Amino acid sequence: MMNCVGHLAPGQWTAPDDRSVGYLDTDYWVELAQVLERGLFDGLFLGDVTGIYDVFGASPAAALRTAAQVPMNDPVPLIPLMAHATRHLGFGVTVSVAYEAPYLLARRFTTLDHLTRGRVAWNVVTSYLQSGARSLGQTELRAHDERYDRADEFLEVCYQLWEGSWQEGAVRRDPQRGVYADPDRVRPIVHKGRYFESEGIFQCEPSPQRTPLLFQAGGSARGARFAARHAECIFLGAPTRNGLRTSALAIRAALEQAGRAPDSAQLFGMLTVIVDETAQRAQERYEAYRQRGSYEGAIALLSGWTGIDLSGYQPDDTLSYVDTNAGQSALASFSKLDPEREWTVRDAVEFVTIGGRGAVVVGDAVQVADELQSLMEETGIDGFNLAWVESPRTFHDVVRYLVPELQRRGAYKTAYAEGTLREKLLGRGPYLEAPHVGASFR
């Protein structure tokens, strides 16, 4: 989800029953969170982007006309709102390190982790839109790989604050002695690096997870190294089964190269599910979605993801892998990861009209469950990041039709486990564990 009208299905907000224009209403988000918790979803992932999709035609006009991730509000304030209305649902949120100070971001996530009782995750991104850089007073984005170099140091500062400033047992809360915290167990951090300097005691007492559960989605070679060093959960987006398998194998190898076990991070494939009572009804809805989808909105998104103004290409031009300073993996997901097919501009744009760069599965509950299980077995992923087409119907249908079928097969939980989001999702303790780099800062 995103705190906007359209996320990865441009044009679908025009459907008579779509309620995504209600994104400005608190009830919309509370009801959505409750639907997901009723379906025992692990969490709600809130994406975000800083800037406008203005690469296509060197103008924001296409994005504005079609509500292609604009207008968009800050997703962070939604989390306490939805957490108050739920008990178990986790909340992941994208925040870019490009325009933040480590100390302030660490403080914000510690606050969220307290308010959610340990149910928050951070999707670490480095940003890719030049429009965002300009809006924040920068002349242009840093070079692609340098953005990840800077992000490495950003995380190191955060780890020192979350893991190192307050030792275990520092919080006393002793009313008899009038001591809330033991000063001898609270220490300042001193960091002087290439990009950041930070010196002092972290203001916040440790939260249930200390460090929020860490997500990442870097698909480039440098992004994969960053994910292998820091991420506990990794998003993968590929349009085909072969592409998803290739991405999963590459990430597992990168984890080993980083000194971690290949299964130390959970891998989640981007997927859009269109499920209904019968396969025919599901297919009819899929065809209706394709008719309603906005080609203009989709090409605005794809131009922004790749950093390439696709208005300069003909629809039948074949895509080739081109290094850009935006999201290097966006074009590669089409032109490299499916060697059996030559993608044209039209193919790619029409594909991302529903569900972005992830696969789309259409059918009744049995068919969709078969496909999901097959995808996991053949690609080596651990789960799915489900995109929506029509809000909130996509999720209502998954809860109504798909979840019971998966439960019948023993492939889906029937109750939530207790504990923090890290404990629920990874089956580990509430804190980062060695050999994760963050654990070394305690």
N, C-alpha and C positions, 0 to 999 in steps of 0.2 A: 504494500500500500504506500501511497504518498498523501501528504496533506494537501490534496488538490483534486480537481475534477477528473483528470485523465492521467493514468499511470502508464501502463503498457498496452492500452487498447484505445488509441485515439479514435474519436468519433462515436464511441459507444454510449457516451453520456446523453446522446439524443434519443435513446430508447425510451419508450413510454414508462417502463417500470424501473429504469435505472435511477438510483437515488444518490449518485455520487456528487451531484450539485449540492447536497446537504452537508458537504465537508466542513462548512462553517458552523454547523450546529453540534453542540456537545452530545445531544441525544444520538446522533448518527454514529459517533465513535463508541459510545457506551454500549449501544445495541450490537454493534459489530463485535466488540470484545466479548460480549456475553454469548453471542452465537458461536464464536470460535472456542470459548471455554466449554460450552455445551458439547461441542464436537471433539473435545480433548486435544485440541491443537497445542503443540509445544509453545508456540509464540506467534506474535504478530510482528512482522518486520516492517518498519517504517523507513522507506527510502527518502533521500533528499538530494537536492542538487542546488548549488549556488550559481546563479546566472540564468540567462535566457538562451533558448535554442535559436540562435541567430546566424548560424553558419549557412543554412540553405538560402540561396539568393542574397547572401550578405544582409539579411533582414530578419527581424523577429515576427514579421507579418504572418507567416504560415503557422507558427506556433501559437500566436495569439488568436488567430481565427479559429483554430481547431482545439484550443485548450490542451495543447501538447505540453504537459507539465508546467503550465502557466495559466492562470495565477496559481501560486503555491505559498502556503504558510509554513512556519516553523513547526516541525513535528514534535519537538521535545516536550512542549507543554501538554500534549495529549496523553503522555505516559502516566502521570499521577492520576489523571482523570479516569482512565480506563483501569488502572490498577486498583483504584478504590472500589470499582464495581465488579471485581473478579478476585479469586483467591490463588489461582495457580498459573494462569496464562503469563508467559514471558513476553518481554517487549524489547525488541532489538531496534536500534535507531542509527541511522547514518549521520555521522558528523565528520566533516573534513578537517584534516590537520592543516590545510593550507591557510586558513584564515583565523586560527585560534591560537591562544597562548596555552601551553601545557598546564600551567597551574590552574587557570580558570576552568579549562575543560575537565581536569581531574576533580575539581570541587563540584562541578555540575553533575558528573556521573556518580560521585559518592553520594550526593544528595538524592539522586534518583534511586540508587541502590537501597538507601535507607527507606525511602518512601514506598518502594515496591516490595520491601522485605526480601531483597536479593533476587529480583526477577528481571534485571536489566542487562542488556548486551549492547556493545558498541561495534558497529560496522565501520571500520577504519578506512577512509578513502583519502585520496590526495587531490581530487578535483581535476576536471578536464575541459571545462568551458572557459574560453578566453573572456567571454562576457562577464563571468564571475570575477575573474582577476581584475578587470577594469572597474567593476562596481566597488571593489574593495580597495581601490586606489593603487593597484599595480598596473604597470604598463602592459605586461603579458605574463602568462604562466611560466613558471620555471620549466626547464627542460624535463622531459618525462622521467628519466632515471634519477635526476637530482631531486625530484619531488619525493621519491622513495628514500633517498639518502636522508633527506630532512625528516621524513616520517619516522625513520629508525631512531633518530635522536629524540624526536618528540616523544615516542613511546618510552624511551629510556628515562626521560624526566618524569613521566607519569608513573612509571614503575617505582621510582624512588619515593615519590609522594605516597602512592597507595600502599606499597609494601614495606618501605623502609623507615618512614618518619615516625610512625607510632608502632612500638613493639607490642607483642602480645602481653596482655596484662596491664597495659598503660592506663586503661579506663578502669577506675576503681568504683565510682559512684557510691561512696561511703558517707552517708549522711551523719553517722555518729562522729566520725573524725572530721567531717566537713571537707573531704578530699574527693574531688571528681576525677582528676587525672594525676598520675604519678609523673612529676617533671623529669625524673631520672630515666623514664622509659619513653620519653618523647624527644626526638633529636632532629636537628635541622638537616636538610639536604644541602649539598654544595655542588652545583653543576655548572661547569663552564665549558661549553662545546663550540662547535663550528657555527651552529645556528641559534642556540639558546643558552641563556644564563639564568639560573634560578638558585636562590639561597634563602633558606628559612624553614620554619616548621610548617607542615601542612595544617591548615585550619581545621580540617574535618577529622573526627574520630573514625576508626575503621568501620566500614559497612559490612553487611553479611558476606559479600564476596571479596571485599577489598578491591581487587581489580574486576571490573565488569567482564562478563563473558565476551571474548574477542572474536569478531567475525571479520572476514576480508574476502575480496573478490578479485584480486589482481590476476589478470590472465596473461599479461606480457611476461617475458622472461624475468625482468626485474621485479615485477609485481608478484610473481610466483615465489621468488626468493624471500620477499618481504612476508608473504603469507606463511611460508614455511617456518619462518623465524618466530612469528608472533601469533598467528591465528589458531584458535581452537575449533572454529567452524569456518568452512570455506564455501562460498557460493560459486557454482559453475554454471555457465550459460553456453549452450551449444545447440545448434538447430537439429542435430542428428544424433542417433545412438552411437555411431562411430566417433563423432566429435566429443560426446560426453565421456566415452571410455578413454579416449586419448587424453583429455584434460585431467581425468581422475588419475591415470597412470603417471602423468607428468607431475602432478602435485604430490602423490605418494613418494615419488623419487626425490622430489625437492625436500620433503620432510626428512627423509633419510640423510640427505646431504647436509641438512642443518643439524644433524645429531639427534633427531627425534624419531620415534617409532613411526612407521608409515601409516599406522592406524591411530595416531595420537590426535588427529584432527578429524572431525566429522565433515563429510562432503555432502552438499545439498545441491541438487540439480534444479535449475529453473524449469518450471512446468506449468502449463495452463490446462486445466481439466474442465471439459464440458460434459457433464453427466446428467442423465435424465432417467425417467422411469423405463423408457424403451430406447433402443439404439436409434430407431427412426426419429423419435422426437429430439434426441441429442443432435443428430445429424442435421435436422431441419433448423435447429437453433444455431448450429455452427454456420450453416449457409447464410442465415439471416445476419449473423455477426459479420461475416465477410462482406456482405452487401453494404452494411452500415459503416464499416470501417473507413477511416479517413486516410486515403493515400497521401494527401498533402501533410497531414499531421505525422504520419509514419516517416515520410522522407525528411521532414524537419528533425525528427528525433535521430534518425540514422545519420544524417549529416553532422549533427552535434556529437554523437558517439564516436564517429570516425575522424572528425575534424576536416572532412572533405565536403566541399560544396557540391552536392550531387545535382544541382541545377545545371552544371556544366557537362553532364553526361546524358547520353540518350538512354531511354529505358532498356534497350536491348544490348547495351554495352556490357561486356563481361567484367566482373570484379577481379582485381588482382591485388595482392597484398602490398599495401603502401604504408611505410612508416610515417606516422603523423605524431604531433605533440599532444594529441588528445588520447582517446582510449585505443591503444595499439591492438588490443585483442578483438575489437569490434569487427573489423573487416576480416581478420584471420579466422574468426568463428565460421565465416562462410567460405572464404577462398582457400583456406589451408586444411581445415579439419574434416572436410568431406571431399576427398580426392576423386570420388566417383562422379562428381557433379560440377558443372561450370555454372556458377551463379551469375545472373544478370542483375543489373540495378533493379529492374522491375521485380524479379524473383525475391530479392532481399527485402525490398520495401513492402511487398505484399505479405511476406512472411512475418515481419515485425509488427504488422498491423494488429495482430492478435498475439499477445504474450511476449513481445520483444524478441530476444534471441533464443528463448527457450523453446522446447518442443511443445506440441499441442496434442492432447489425447482426447478423443471423442467417442462416446458410447454409453451403454448402460453400465450399471454398477459392476457386473461380472466382467465385462470387457475391459473397463478401465482398471479394475483391480488386477486383472491378468497382466495388463501392459505395465502397470507400476511395478509389480513384482518382477517381471521380466527385465525391466530397465535396471532395477537394483542389482539383480543377479548378474547381468551381462556387462554392466559398466563399473561395478564396484563402488557406487555411491551409497550413502547412508540414509538418504531421505530426500525430500523435495521442498523447494520454496515455491509455493503455489501463487501464481498471479491470478488476478481477477479480470473478467471481461465485463460483466454486468454486476454492479454493486447494489445490494449485498447478495443478489441471487446466486452468484457463483459459489459463495461459501455456504449459503443455505442448502444448495443442492449437494455439495460435497458432504455436509453433515447428515443430510436426510438419506442420501442414496449410497454414497461410497463408504463412509465410515462403518456402518453396520456390516457391509459385505467384507471389509477388511478385518473387522473384529471376528466375524464368523470363521474366517480362515486362520485366526490366531496371529495375524500379521499387524495388529494395531492394538494399543493398550485399551483396557476397559476402565481404568481409573488412573488418576495422577499419582505419581510418587510424591513424597514429601521432600522439602528442602528447597535450596536455591535453584535458579535456572541452570547453573553449572552442574549441580548434582543431578537434576532431573534429566538434562540432555546428554551429559557425558558419563553419568554413573560414577563420578569421582567425588572428592571432597569439595567444600565450598570455595577453596582458594586455588590459585595457580599451583601446579606441582612441578617439581624438577622432572625432566631437564628443561622445562620451559624457561626462556631467558628471564622472564619477569620474576620467577621465584628466586633468582640469584640476588635480588636486591633487598631481601629481608635481612 
